[in-house]
Amino acid sequence: MDNTRRTFLRDAALVSGAALAAGSLNEALAQTTPDWKKQIGLELFTVRDAMQKDYEGVLAKIASYGYKEIEPASGYNNLSAKDFRAMIDRYGLSVPSTHSGLPAGDTIEARLEGAQIMGLKYVENLGAPAGPGRGAGGPTTESVKRQAQTLNENGKTAKKFGIKMIVHNHTGEFALLSDNHNLRPYDILLAETDPDVVAMQLDIGWASVAGQDIVAMFKKNPGRFECWHVKDATNIKFLPPAMPQNERMQNAYLVPVGQGQVDYKTIFASASVAGMKHFCIEQDSADAWGDSVLAAKASITGLQKILS
């Protein structure tokens, strides 16, 4: 066999081996990358008006649209943790996070046990809701540090039950502190909370309205953003950069996901950098559309298209 033929066969074998290796790598990546379409959640604040009339009926409808997870925002339909779990199980739903506090119980431990029964992995508070502490002129460095300390303390208690605390934002967390114009509440909450017991639940819609670069946030604090609120809005690009955060929130126009200006295709492509594990769609003003349940249907249809 001449040298030319030997060289050809050697190179062909190398190319073939490389192709097989690349194929195996692509197959492995496909197996490890979650199919986010199969775990789309809904923040029930979106459909709060309809749920006041028929809580379980709304759950049945959103499950039929393809939602797999829910995040309660106004209680648990006056059910015990066990009965609530049985109800959502009937519709193939799970509840990884909540904005409703803990289920009923005589002690924090009993309530956390109820949270375990329901399948909760993230809770916003162990008692009354806690937003950024405020002084006379708004949040201060010290008040936000106290909030972070409380989150860490509660997180240590919740950890015993396999549960983390979550920090949810609106736009105000991105306004400068009243006593330090180089810092924002969100900066302190990220720096002062313990990642082992506290996760950030980034409301991507409000953060976008606040003028934040979402992917840059992920890269700066990788792994911290375990939960997301997937919210869309128009008018973001027309808000003046110097507009106060409370006014930015008031002037944003919330729409079903996929109908606004938030680039969710790019954002979901960075989910692994963020450390995201669960997310839920939310449209605060869905009832203004005339039918909040149909608005939720429009959102899941829009997100499924984005993720396809």
C-alpha positions in Angstrom: 0.0 0.0 0.0 1.5 3.4 -1.0 1.9 6.3 1.3 -0.9 8.3 -0.3 -3.4 5.5 0.3 -2.2 5.0 3.9 -2.6 8.8 4.5 -6.1 8.8 3.0 -7.3 5.8 5.1 -5.8 7.3 8.3 -7.4 10.7 7.7 -10.8 9.1 6.9 -10.6 7.1 10.1 -9.9 10.3 12.1 -12.7 12.1 10.4 -15.1 9.2 11.1 -14.0 9.0 14.7 -14.5 12.8 15.2 -17.9 12.6 13.6 -18.9 9.8 15.9 -17.6 11.7 18.9 -19.4 14.8 17.9 -22.6 12.8 17.4 -22.2 11.3 20.9 -21.6 14.7 22.4 -24.7 16.2 20.6 -26.8 13.3 21.8 -25.5 13.7 25.4 -26.3 17.4 25.3 -29.8 16.7 23.9 -30.4 14.3 26.8 -29.1 16.7 29.5 -30.8 19.9 28.2 -34.3 20.2 29.7 -37.2 20.5 27.3 -38.6 23.6 28.9 -41.9 23.2 26.9 -42.7 20.2 29.1 -42.6 22.2 32.4 -44.2 25.5 31.7 -45.7 27.0 34.8 -48.4 29.6 35.5 -48.3 32.2 38.3 -52.0 32.0 39.5 -52.0 35.7 40.1 -52.6 35.9 36.3 -56.0 34.3 36.6 -56.9 35.4 40.1 -60.3 36.9 39.1 -61.4 33.7 37.5 -60.1 31.6 40.4 -62.3 33.5 42.9 -65.3 32.0 41.1 -64.0 28.5 40.3 -60.6 27.6 41.6 -60.5 24.0 40.5 -62.3 24.7 37.2 -59.5 27.1 36.3 -56.8 24.5 37.2 -58.6 22.1 34.9 -58.5 24.6 32.0 -54.9 25.7 32.4 -53.8 22.0 32.6 -55.7 21.4 29.3 -53.7 24.2 27.7 -50.4 22.4 28.6 -49.4 24.0 31.8 -47.5 21.6 34.1 -46.6 23.7 37.1 -48.4 26.4 39.1 -47.4 29.0 41.6 -50.2 30.0 44.0 -50.7 33.6 44.9 -53.9 33.8 46.9 -54.0 30.8 49.1 -54.8 27.1 48.5 -58.5 27.1 48.0 -59.1 26.7 51.7 -57.7 23.1 51.5 -55.3 21.3 53.7 -51.8 20.6 52.3 -52.8 17.0 51.7 -56.1 17.8 49.9 -54.5 20.6 47.8 -51.8 18.1 46.7 -54.6 15.6 45.8 -56.4 18.3 43.8 -53.4 19.3 41.7 -52.4 15.7 41.2 -55.8 15.1 39.5 -54.7 17.5 36.8 -51.1 16.5 36.4 -49.9 19.7 37.9 -47.1 20.4 40.4 -46.4 23.3 42.7 -42.6 23.9 43.0 -43.0 27.5 44.3 -45.5 29.7 46.0 -46.2 33.4 46.7 -48.9 32.5 49.2 -46.7 31.8 52.3 -46.9 28.4 53.9 -49.9 26.2 54.3 -51.9 26.3 57.5 -50.3 24.8 60.6 -49.8 25.4 64.3 -46.0 25.9 64.1 -43.5 26.9 61.4 -42.3 23.3 61.4 -45.9 22.0 60.9 -46.4 24.5 58.0 -43.1 23.5 56.4 -44.2 19.8 56.7 -47.3 20.8 54.8 -45.2 22.5 52.2 -43.3 19.3 51.8 -46.5 17.4 51.3 -47.5 19.8 48.5 -44.2 19.4 46.8 -42.9 22.9 47.4 -39.2 23.6 46.8 -39.3 27.4 47.1 -41.3 29.8 49.3 -41.2 33.6 49.4 -41.7 33.9 53.1 -42.4 31.9 56.3 -44.8 34.5 57.7 -45.9 37.9 56.5 -44.6 39.0 53.1 -41.3 40.8 53.4 -40.3 43.4 50.8 -37.3 45.7 50.9 -37.3 47.6 54.2 -38.0 51.2 53.9 -37.0 54.3 55.8 -38.6 57.7 55.4 -37.0 58.1 52.0 -37.1 54.6 50.8 -34.9 51.5 51.3 -31.6 52.0 53.0 -28.5 50.0 53.0 -29.1 48.8 56.5 -32.8 47.9 56.0 -32.0 45.8 52.9 -29.2 44.1 54.8 -31.7 43.2 57.5 -34.0 41.8 55.0 -31.2 39.6 53.6 -30.3 38.5 57.1 -33.9 37.5 57.7 -34.0 35.5 54.4 -30.8 33.7 55.4 -32.2 32.8 58.9 -35.5 31.6 57.4 -33.6 29.7 54.7 -31.7 27.7 57.3 -35.0 26.7 58.9 -36.6 25.8 55.5 -33.5 23.9 54.4 -34.3 21.2 57.0 -37.4 20.5 54.9 -35.6 20.6 51.5 -37.0 24.1 50.8 -35.3 27.4 49.8 -36.4 31.0 50.2 -36.8 33.0 47.1 -36.3 36.7 46.4 -38.9 38.1 43.9 -38.5 41.6 42.3 -40.5 44.3 40.8 -38.8 47.4 39.4 -38.1 49.2 42.7 -35.3 46.8 43.6 -33.3 48.4 40.8 -33.7 52.0 42.1 -30.7 53.5 43.9 -30.7 53.4 47.7 -31.7 56.5 49.5 -28.5 56.6 51.5 -26.1 55.2 48.8 -26.5 56.3 45.2 -24.0 53.6 44.1 -26.0 50.7 45.3 -29.5 49.2 44.6 -31.5 46.9 46.9 -31.0 44.1 44.4 -27.2 44.4 44.6 -27.3 43.9 48.3 -29.8 41.1 48.2 -27.6 39.2 45.7 -24.4 39.9 47.7 -25.8 39.3 51.3 -28.0 36.2 50.8 -26.6 32.7 51.1 -27.0 30.8 47.8 -27.3 27.6 49.8 -30.6 28.7 51.3 -31.8 31.6 49.2 -32.5 31.7 45.5 -33.4 34.6 43.3 -36.7 34.4 41.6 -36.1 36.9 38.8 -39.2 38.5 37.4 -37.7 38.9 33.9 -40.5 41.2 32.8 -40.1 43.7 35.6 -36.3 43.6 35.4 -36.5 44.3 31.7 -38.9 47.2 32.3 -36.3 48.4 34.9 -33.8 48.6 32.1 -31.7 45.6 33.1 -29.7 43.4 30.7 -31.0 40.0 31.7 -28.3 37.8 30.2 -25.6 40.1 31.7 -27.2 39.5 35.1 -26.9 35.8 34.6 -23.2 36.0 33.6 -22.4 38.3 36.6 -24.1 36.0 39.1 -24.2 32.5 37.5 -26.4 29.9 39.2 -28.3 32.4 41.4 -31.5 32.6 39.4 -33.1 29.3 40.0 -36.7 30.5 39.5 -38.1 32.9 36.9 -41.3 34.9 36.3 -41.8 34.9 32.5 -43.6 38.2 31.8 -43.8 40.2 28.6 -44.4 43.9 28.0 -44.5 46.4 25.2 -43.4 50.1 25.5 -40.2 49.1 27.2 -38.0 50.6 24.5 -39.8 53.9 24.7 -39.3 54.5 28.5 -36.7 57.2 29.1 -33.6 55.9 30.8 -33.8 58.5 33.6 -37.5 57.7 34.3 -37.9 56.7 38.0 -38.5 52.9 38.5 -42.0 53.3 39.9 -43.0 55.3 36.8 -41.4 52.7 34.5 -43.5 50.0 36.1 -46.7 52.1 35.7 -46.0 53.0 32.1 -45.1 49.4 30.9 -48.0 47.6 29.1 -48.1 44.0 30.0 -49.1 41.5 27.2 -49.2 37.7 26.8 -45.7 36.2 26.3 -44.4 36.5 22.8 -46.4 39.7 22.0 -44.0 42.1 23.7 -40.4 43.2 23.6 -38.6 40.8 25.9 -36.3 38.5 24.0 -37.1 35.2 25.6 -35.4 33.1 22.9 -32.1 34.6 23.9 -32.9 34.5 27.6 -33.9 30.8 27.6 -30.7 30.0 25.7 -28.8 31.2 28.8 -31.0 29.2 31.3 -28.0 27.0 32.3 -25.9 30.0 33.1 -28.7 31.4 35.2 -29.1 28.1 37.0 -32.8 28.1 36.3 -34.8 25.1 37.5 -38.4 26.3 37.4 -40.3 29.2 35.7 -43.8 30.4 35.5 -45.7 32.7 33.2 -47.3 35.8 34.8 -49.4 38.6 33.3 -50.5 40.8 36.2 -53.1 42.6 34.1 -54.5 39.6 32.3 -58.0 40.3 33.6 -58.0 43.6 31.7 -58.0 41.6 28.5 -61.5 40.5 29.2 -60.7 36.9 29.9 -57.6 36.2 32.0 -57.8 32.4 31.4 -57.7 33.0 27.6 -54.8 35.4 28.1 -52.9 32.6 29.9 -53.7 30.3 27.0 -52.2 33.0 24.6 -49.1 33.2 26.7 -48.4 29.4 26.8 -49.0 29.3 23.0 -46.6 32.2 22.5 -43.9 30.6 24.7 -44.2 27.2 23.1 -43.6 28.9 19.8 -40.5 30.7 21.2 -39.1 27.5 22.6 -39.7 25.3 19.5 
